C-alpha cells in the first residue's frame, strides 16, 4: 500500500530525516515510535504531503505521490489526524465531521459516512450538536479521528493521538484503532506512547535523531532490551559472563543499529 524509500527532509539547511524507508501493507497497522525530537511528526507531515521531502520516494497503491500536495493525496486515500486535533472549536461536532468530507458532493454519501463514524463512536452521535470546544479530551480525539474517517481514507496517519489523554481514555483509543484495523483500514501510528503503539500495530519502526534504528514485528520490538529499557522503563536482564550488561544487538561506531536487523 505505502512504500517509502530513502526519504530525507530538512528545515532550511538542517537535515532532520535521513534516508528513511518503511512500508505498510494493505490493511496493516504500523507504528513509528521514538523520543521527542526524533522526527516522527516530520515524517507524518511528509507522508501526508504537508512537507515536501529533500529527496526520496513515497509510493501509494503503486503510484508515485512524492510531488503531490495534501488534497491530491487525500483524494487518493491518505488522511492525517494531526497532533493537537486541530478541530474547529466553535463549530458543532457534526459540522466538524462534515468538513472532513469536503470532497463529497452527494448527500446520500455524506449521510452514509456520518452513520459509519457514529457507529464507530456512538458518543459523537450523542454530542452531534455540541460545540467541539466543550468536549472532553477523549471526545475531541474521537472527533479528530472521525473527521479524518469522513474522507473515507485507505490509509490513516495518526500523529501522537494519545497526547493529553488519561490512561482510561488511551485504552478506549486503542480499542477504536484496533476496530479500524479489523475493518481493513491501513494505519500509520506515530506515537511516543510505546505501549499503545506496539499494542495496536503489527510492525514497528524506531526513529531516533531522524534515523530508523530498529524495525520489526511489534512483539519482537517489545522484547528488545533497548526498547524495554529506554521506552518501556524495564531494566534489561541481558548480562555477559562477567556480570556486565551484554550488547542487545549489533551496532556500528555511531551507535546506530543497522536498519532492519531485528526483522532478520
Secondary structure, DSSP 8 states (H G I E B T S, - for coil): -EEEEEEEEEETTEEEEEEEEEEE-TT-EEEEE--TTSSHHHHHHHHHTSS--SEEEEEETTEE-TT--HHHHHHHTEEEE-TT----TTSBHHHHHHHTTTT---HHHHHHHHHHHHHH-HHHHHTTTSBGGGS-HHHHHHHHHHHHHTT--SEEEEESTTTT--HHHHHHHHHHHHHHHHTT-EEEEEES-HHHHHHH-SEEEEEETTEEEEEEEHHHHHH-HHHHHHTS------B-TTSSB--SS---TTS---TTGGG-
